[in-house]
Amino acid sequence: MGYAFGTPSALRMKKLSLLLGTLGGGLAGYLFSNTHLREQLSNAKDAEHAAKLLGQHLQKDGKKLAKQVQEFIESDEVQRNIRKAKVFAQQKMKEAKKELDSALAAGQKKASATAKKSVKRASVAAKKTARRMQTKVRKLV
């Protein structure tokens, strides 16, 4: 089985490195934009204290961010786009179903024609066998 990145483990490593890169970039952007956090981190006594400070800020700002994301998702514009996407997906599903139904119908016609040919061949073979048997029976009598 071919994989885009080679083996499945290479694929997982690629995803992990992308995830870590994304998290690192996001954290760097967060640090650059939050001057109060940078000041607190520079005055931190040790790494454990710095981690606690970072955790506190992320928790507080995470709640704000989650609220903003929720408001964004519930906005009229996003909801209109979601409805449009649903309608589009339903249309595509109907089109795919029609194509599948027509392909099945074509397959059934072909199978029906093949079955008719097989029945006809079997009928001819049965008639030949019956004639041979009649001939053998006449010869015996």
Buried (B, 14 or more C-beta within 10 A) or exposed (E): EEEEEEEEEEEEEBEEEEEEEEEEEEEEEBBEEBEEBEEBBEEBEEEEEBEEBBEEBBEEBEEEEEEEEEEEEEEEEEEEEEEEEEEEEEEEEEEEEEEEEEEEEEEEEEEEEEEEEEEEEEEEEEEEEEEEEEEEEEEEE
